[in-house]
């Protein structure tokens, strides 16, 4: 076989290999989706919102330590179903300055809080026990700030 014949065979073979790989990947992807379903692939809203709120509380806590002014998280709406939340700074004259937000809660999530505000002092201690419950279509998460400690925890709640 000369070089030209070998190159013609190789071109056809690589296209065939590509088709086989794409077919196998689609079969594996459909099998994975059937195995895990919407619980893993389709319901990331509650998890991402709990992580975002947790990081915002950590940001407020660190800013309170750094600046000496109280920083906190304020929520809008009734405590049983909040619609948005904002990170704010409370200055010495009791005026508030928005640091981050407002963050609107997506419609597919149900978010309830124990209190409509959570503050951190200059030592980073939380002013009170603060619970946030986030419920998506298939998964639930809880975010907790322990009173008078620096602990902020996020965990998944069993259905």
Rosetta blueprint (number, residue, H / E / L):
1 X L
2 X L
3 X H
4 X H
5 X H
6 X H
7 X H
8 X H
9 X H
10 X H
11 X H
12 X H
13 X H
14 X H
15 X H
16 X H
17 X H
18 X H
19 X H
20 X H
21 X H
22 X H
23 X H
24 X H
25 X H
26 X H
27 X H
28 X H
29 X H
30 X H
31 X H
32 X H
33 X H
34 X H
35 X H
36 X H
37 X H
38 X H
39 X H
40 X H
41 X H
42 X L
43 X L
44 X L
45 X H
46 X H
47 X H
48 X H
49 X H
50 X H
51 X H
52 X H
53 X H
54 X H
55 X H
56 X H
57 X H
58 X H
59 X H
60 X H
61 X H
62 X H
63 X H
64 X H
65 X H
66 X H
67 X H
68 X L
69 X L
70 X E
71 X E
72 X E
73 X E
74 X E
75 X E
76 X E
77 X L
78 X L
79 X L
80 X L
81 X L
82 X L
83 X L
84 X E
85 X E
86 X E
87 X E
88 X E
89 X E
90 X E
91 X L
92 X L
93 X L
94 X L
95 X L
96 X E
97 X E
98 X E
99 X E
100 X E
101 X E
102 X E
103 X E
104 X E
105 X L
106 X L
107 X L
108 X L
109 X L
110 X E
111 X E
112 X E
113 X E
114 X L
115 X L
116 X L
117 X E
118 X E
119 X E
120 X E
121 X L
122 X L
123 X L
124 X L
125 X L
126 X E
127 X L
128 X L
129 X L
130 X E
131 X E
132 X E
133 X E
134 X E
135 X E
136 X L
137 X L
138 X L
139 X L
140 X E
141 X E
142 X E
143 X E
144 X E
145 X E
146 X L
147 X L
148 X L
149 X L
150 X L
151 X L
152 X E
153 X E
154 X E
155 X E
156 X E
157 X E
158 X L
159 X L
